[in-house]
């Protein structure tokens, strides 16, 4: 017999990207998660995850596993609703699950959520933070209602909120600063580079580097934004990052010839309340830093 606990294990592993992270969120041991998933697969008579690749590769669902994952979400939702009804506490409040890219300013997010919750007291806002790829996965599986992330060619259910350039980030005593507030794309070869795993350097930016014969001297590949910036504070290394992500004690420098920017906006599921979208958009727009390239007048 399938256990709901094992369904929760499955959903958590997919949502958080690994058994280790799922165990941390559920406050249980990683071996318990793995044992539960094995028991679930034994009960189903087939594999939920594709384990044919290298051991360090992120877990991915098999085609049948993807279908069962969606069913698991439905089953757990029904169980939660049934429990609430039996307890005499049926959920009546509106709920909005917001996914936020982990490279967006934390101060902006905190202030925007505070503003939204004060103006929409009847709405329960759940926040999920993750990488852009993780947000896309959550969105495609309808685990989140709205995402605040990179937007490209705008679709009907998208809204552009701001654009901002990719800048060089250095310590206050870095030699780049002596060249005023702008360096050339070729100057990027002079000092070691820290590659952020979430780097927004798009194909166009990489093509410009290649066209100029610029090869970045990557000395570190860092997943944690805080570690990347701490390394910059203590060395002559630099990184490339969106302007709004630069800590106040570090310096951002424009790179002439690179001209890469990211576009941040909202994307929402079909059927999401447009009133809530408008309220969320307004809350974010109110908190956008004056230093960012705001394009609201153009929308």
N, C-alpha and C positions, 0 to 999 in steps of 0.2 A: 504494500500500500504506500502510495506517495505521501510524504509528510510535507506540510506547509513550511516547516522549518527549512527543509532542503530547497524548496522553491525560493525562499528568501535568500538562501546562500547563492543560488544561481543568479538571481536578479542583481544581488549586490556585487558579485564578481564581474558581471558584465558592465554594470553601471560605473564601478570604480576602477576597472581595468585589470585587476589581478586579485588572486586569493589573499595575498598579504594585505592589500589595502582594504579589502572587504572585511577581513578579520579585525583590522583596526577600527573600522566604523561600527562593526557589530559587537565589539568588545569580547571576542572569543579568540581561541587559538587558530592559527593557520591550518594545522593538521586537522582540526575539527571541520573546517570548511572543506578541505580536500576529501576527507572521509565522507562528508555529507554529499558532495557532488558525485563521488564514486557510487554511493548507495543509490542515488537518483538515476544514474546511468544504468546501473544493474537492474533497477526496477523497470526502466524503459526498454532495456534490451538494445541499447545503442549509444554511440558517443554524442555528447552535446558539444564538445569542443574539438577542434582540429589540432591534434598534437603531433602532426607529421613533420613540423619544422624544427629549428633549433630550440633547445631547452629555454633559452633566454628570450624567445620571441613572445610578444604579447598574446594572450589567449584570444582566439577567435572562434566564433560559433560555427558549427557545421550548418548546412542548409536546413536540416531537420531541427537542429538546435535553435536556429533563429525563430522558426515557427513555434517551438515549444516555449521559448523565452517570452514571446508575446502572449501566449496562453497563460504562462505563469503570472505575468503582470495582471491579467484580467482576473485570474483566480484569487490572487492576494487582495485585489481591490474589492471583490465581492465579499471576501471574508471580513475585511475591515468594515465594510458597510453593514454587514449582518451583525457584527459584534456591537457596532454603535447603536443599531436599532434595538437589539435585545437589551442593551443597557439603558435604553430610554434616552439616549443622547444622539439622535440622528444628526449628521453633519448638515447644517443649513447655510453656513457661511460660504462665501465665494472663495475660490482658491486659485492662485496663480503660481506656477512653477517657472522660475526665471533662471536660465542658464547664462553664466557670465564667463567670458574668456579670461584666463588667468593673467593676461598681460595688460589688463585695463587697470587704471589707477584705483587702488583700494580706497583712498579717501573719497574719490568720486562715487564709488559704489555705495559706501556706507552712508554718505550724505543723501544720495538719491533715494535709497531704500527708506531712510528715516522720513524723508519728505513724502514719499508715496504712502507709507503706512499711516502717517498722520492725516493725510487727505482722503485715504480710502480705508477707513477704520473697519469696514465690513468685509474686507478682503484679506485672506490669509496668504501671505507671500512666502513661498519657499525658495531659497537660493541654492543653486548648484553651481559650483565653480569648477572649471576644468580647461584643458587645452582646447584649441580650436577643433581638432579632430575628434576629441571626446564630445564636445558640444554637438557636432554634426551627427555623431552616433546617437546621442540622446534624442536629438530632434527627429531624426529619421524613424526612431522607434517610439516617438510620441511620449517620451518620458518627461520632456519639458514643454511648456506652452509657448515660451518666448525665449529667444537667445539674444544677448547683447554681444556682438562679435563682428568679425570682418564681413562686409557686404560687398558684392561685386556689381554686376549689372542688375539694377533694382527690379524686383518682381512685384506683383500686386500686394503681397503680404510682407513687404519690407519698407523700412524707412531709414534714410541716411541721417545720422545725427551730427557727425563731424568728420573732418579729414585732418590728418596731422602728418608731418614729415618724419622720415627716419633720419636720426642725427647721430653723430659720433658722441660718445659719452666718455668723459675723462675726469681725472682728479683735478682739483683746483690748481695744483702746481705742475700740471702736465705741460711739456714743451709746445704742444699744439696751440695752447692759449696765447702764446707770444705772437702767433700769426693772425691775431684779431679774432673775429667771430666766425670766420669762414676758412675752411681748408679745401684743397682740391682733391678730387677723387684719387689722384696719384699719390697724395700725401699719406694715404691709408697704408702704404707699404712700409712706412718708416718705423712703425712700432708694432709690438705683438698684439694680436687680436684675440678677444675672448668671444667664442661663438656661443650665443644663447640658443638652447634647443628650440625655443619659440621664435627664433629670429624671423622678422617680417620681410627680409630681403627677397623680393619676388623674382620670377624669371627675368623680368625687364631689368631689374637692378643687377642681377648676376651677369646679364648680357652686356650691360654698360661696363662693369668691371673687366670683363673679358676683352671688350673692344679697346679698352685703354691699356690692356696688358697688365692689369692690376691683379695680383694674387695675394690674398690676405694671409698673413703669417699666423695661423690659428694655433695658439699655445694651450688652449683649454676649451673643452666643450661642456657647457654647464646647463643643467636642467633648472636649478633654482635661481630665480632672479636675484634674490638677496645675496647669494654667494657670488654671483657674477659681479654685482656692484661692489661687494666687499673686496674682491680681488682688485678691482679698479682703484679703489681708495688707497690700496697699499702697494701700488706698482705704477709703472708707466704704460701698462696695457690699456686698451680701449675696447669698446664694443659699439655696436649699432643697435639703436632702440627707438621706439616711438617717443616723441618729445614729452608727452604727458607722463611717461613711465620713469623719467629721469628723477632720482632722488634730489631733494633740495640742496644737499651738500656736495653734489657732483655738478659738472658743467656740461651743457649740451653745445655742440658746435655743428653748424651747417656744413654739408659736404657738397661743394660745387661740382656739377657733372654727374652726381648720383641721382638727385631729384626723385627719390622714392617716397611714397606716402601710403598710408593705410587709410581705408574708409571704414568707419565704425557705425553700426546702426542696429536696429531691431529687426528681427524676423520672427513671425508668429505663425502658429498653426491655424489652418482654416477653421472657422467657427469660434475662435477666441474673441472675447468681448472687445469690441473696438473702443468702448468707453474706458476699459482698463488699460488698453494699449495707449490711448491718448493721455491718460493720467500718468502712466509710467514714463512715456516720452517726455512729458512736461517736467516731471521730477528730475530726469536726467539732464535735460537741456538747461534747467536752472542751475545745475551744479557744475556744468562744464567750465573748466578753467579758462580765464580770459586769455591765457597764453596759447590756447589751442586754436587751430584754424577752423573757426565756426562757419558753417555753410547754411545755416538755417534760413537766411534771407534769400537763398537761391532755390530753396525747396518749393 
